[in-house]
Structures are given as C-alpha cells and as structure tokens.
Amino acid sequence: MTTSLHPIDTEKRCRNFQLPTADRAPCHARQLVRHTLAEWLIPHDVLETAQLLVSELVTNAVTHAEGPVGLLLLRIRCAGRLVLRVEVTDTSTRLARRSNPTEQDEHGRGLELVQTLADRWGQDPLTHGKRIWCELLRHEEAVQARWDPDRGEDRRLAS
C-alpha cells in the first residue's frame, strides 16, 4: 500500500539584526519591527503587539546582560495559519525568570506581559547566552478579512 503525500504550501520570511547594547536598543528594535512587519503586510494589531513584546525582551537583554543583543523576526504562513516568531538573544547564561513585583515597583512585569500577550513563549540556553522567544498566531482567514478588494485598500496596516 502506498501513501500519497501532498505538499503543504509554506511561505517563510526571516530577518536577523544585531542591536547595540545601549539605552536606545529597545527604540531601535521597535523601529526595525515596525518597518519589517509593515513590509511583510502583517496586520496592525499583530505589529503593535510584536513591538511591545520586542521592547520588553530587548529591554531585559540590555538591562541584565552584556555584549551584543540579537533580534530575529520570522514569519511563517502554513496551512491557513500565520505565525510570527520573535527571538531575542543575549550573552547572559542566566535564564530569565518572572518576578513578583509589588504595586510600588517600577520594574519586573516584562515576562508577565510577554506571557499574557504572546500565544506561546519560552527560552533556550545557548552555548554563550540564551534565546528568549515568543510567537503570535493568527488564522489566515482573520488576516485576509482585513483586505477589502472592492475598495482596493489594505486595512491591515491602518490604525
């Protein structure tokens, strides 16, 4: 008995950036995300959420690690789903952990925010540091519903 395999239509796009370990790194990362995701026609709500997540992850990397910070953006369209994966790498081998900030604390809510906004997230130890990643998932129908061919406009990027 033979089994016939049908190929799944998959489209991938990837961008990799090195960020400076400076106070301006989160701002620079947000600009890179906005430009890249707009170019990829990512829906506005996903773009905004991705910017916030990247800002939190890069801020953590700059605050708690030394050396270069990497940013990887990966878009995958497969089997009716859109997956946007964001990865931030740094040189600290200490894995991130959630803290329990009080109402008066000004810091310590970043990973809680990531856990709340991302559909999936995690971290992986690397030889010379770690990778913290998160994913935003959407069904293709929801993405396509934002395209209005009768009006000839793409509302995916509209506010």
C-alpha positions as CSV (number, residue, x, y, z in Angstrom):
1,M,0.0,0.0,0.0
2,T,1.4,3.4,-1.0
3,T,0.6,6.7,0.7
4,S,0.5,9.8,-1.3
5,L,1.9,12.9,0.4
6,H,0.6,16.3,-0.6
7,P,2.9,19.2,-0.2
8,I,1.8,21.9,2.2
9,D,2.2,25.4,0.8
10,T,4.6,27.2,3.2
11,E,6.0,30.7,2.9
12,K,8.8,31.9,5.2
13,R,10.4,35.2,5.7
14,C,13.2,36.0,8.1
15,R,15.2,39.0,9.2
16,N,18.1,38.9,11.6
17,F,19.5,42.1,13.3
18,Q,22.3,42.9,15.8
19,L,21.4,45.6,18.2
20,P,23.7,47.8,20.2
21,T,23.7,47.2,24.0
22,A,22.7,50.7,24.8
23,D,19.7,52.5,26.2
24,R,18.5,53.2,22.6
25,A,18.4,49.5,21.7
26,P,14.7,49.0,22.6
27,C,13.7,52.0,20.5
28,H,15.8,50.8,17.6
29,A,14.3,47.3,17.9
30,R,10.8,48.7,17.8
31,Q,11.6,50.7,14.6
32,L,13.0,47.5,13.0
33,V,9.9,45.6,13.9
34,R,7.6,48.3,12.6
35,H,9.4,48.6,9.3
36,T,9.9,44.8,8.7
37,L,6.3,43.8,9.6
38,A,4.8,46.6,7.6
39,E,6.8,45.4,4.6
40,W,5.5,41.9,5.2
41,L,1.9,43.2,5.4
42,I,1.5,41.9,9.0
43,P,-1.9,43.0,10.4
44,H,-1.7,46.2,12.5
45,D,-2.8,44.6,15.8
46,V,-0.1,41.9,15.4
47,L,2.5,44.6,14.5
48,E,1.6,46.6,17.6
49,T,1.8,43.6,19.9
50,A,5.1,42.5,18.4
51,Q,6.6,45.9,19.0
52,L,5.6,45.8,22.7
53,L,6.9,42.3,23.1
54,V,10.2,43.1,21.4
55,S,10.6,46.2,23.5
56,E,10.2,44.2,26.7
57,L,12.6,41.4,25.6
58,V,15.3,43.8,24.4
59,T,15.0,46.0,27.5
60,N,15.6,42.8,29.6
61,A,18.5,41.8,27.5
62,V,20.2,45.3,27.7
63,T,19.4,45.5,31.4
64,H,20.6,42.1,32.5
65,A,23.3,41.1,30.0
66,E,26.5,42.4,28.5
67,G,27.6,42.2,24.9
68,P,25.6,42.1,21.7
69,V,21.8,41.6,21.5
70,G,20.4,39.7,18.6
71,L,16.8,40.1,17.2
72,L,15.3,37.6,14.8
73,L,11.9,38.1,13.1
74,L,10.4,35.1,11.4
75,R,7.1,35.0,9.6
76,I,5.6,31.6,8.5
77,R,2.4,31.1,6.6
78,C,1.4,27.5,6.5
79,A,-1.8,25.5,6.4
80,G,-4.0,28.6,6.8
81,R,-2.1,30.0,9.7
82,L,0.2,33.0,10.2
83,V,3.0,32.6,12.8
84,L,5.1,35.5,13.7
85,R,8.1,34.4,15.9
86,V,10.3,36.9,17.6
87,E,13.6,35.8,19.1
88,V,16.0,37.9,21.3
89,T,19.4,36.6,22.1
90,D,21.9,37.9,24.6
91,T,25.2,36.8,26.2
92,S,23.9,36.1,29.7
93,T,23.7,32.4,30.6
94,R,21.2,33.1,33.4
95,L,17.7,32.2,32.3
96,A,15.0,34.9,32.7
97,R,12.5,34.4,35.5
98,R,9.3,36.1,36.4
99,S,9.4,38.2,39.5
100,N,6.7,39.2,41.9
101,P,6.6,43.0,41.8
102,T,4.6,45.0,44.3
103,E,2.3,47.8,43.2
104,Q,5.1,50.3,44.1
105,D,7.8,48.5,42.0
106,E,8.5,50.2,38.7
107,H,10.1,47.1,37.1
108,G,9.6,43.4,37.0
109,R,6.5,43.0,34.8
110,G,8.1,42.3,31.5
111,L,7.8,38.5,31.4
112,E,4.3,38.6,32.8
113,L,3.4,40.9,29.9
114,V,5.1,38.5,27.4
115,Q,3.2,35.6,28.9
116,T,-0.1,37.5,28.6
117,L,0.2,38.8,25.1
118,A,2.1,36.0,23.3
119,D,0.3,32.9,22.2
120,R,3.5,30.9,23.0
121,W,6.8,31.9,24.6
122,G,9.9,30.3,26.0
123,Q,13.6,30.4,26.4
124,D,16.5,28.3,25.4
125,P,20.0,28.2,26.9
126,L,22.7,28.7,24.3
127,T,26.5,28.0,24.5
128,H,27.2,31.7,25.0
129,G,24.0,33.1,26.3
130,K,20.3,32.5,25.9
131,R,17.4,32.9,23.5
132,I,14.0,34.2,24.6
133,W,11.3,33.8,22.0
134,C,7.6,34.4,21.6
135,E,5.0,33.7,18.9
136,L,1.9,35.4,17.8
137,L,-0.5,33.1,15.9
138,R,-3.4,34.0,13.6
139,H,-5.7,32.1,11.3
140,E,-5.3,33.2,7.7
141,E,-9.0,33.9,7.4
142,A,-8.7,36.6,10.1
143,V,-5.7,38.1,8.2
144,Q,-7.5,38.0,4.8
145,A,-10.7,39.5,6.3
146,R,-8.8,42.8,6.7
147,W,-8.2,43.0,2.9
148,D,-11.0,44.8,1.1
149,P,-10.6,44.2,-2.6
150,D,-13.7,46.1,-3.6
151,R,-12.3,49.3,-2.1
152,G,-8.8,48.5,-3.3
153,E,-7.2,49.1,0.1
154,D,-5.3,47.1,2.6
155,R,-6.6,47.8,6.0
156,R,-4.1,45.5,7.7
157,L,-1.8,48.5,8.4
158,A,-4.5,51.0,9.1
159,S,-4.9,52.2,12.7
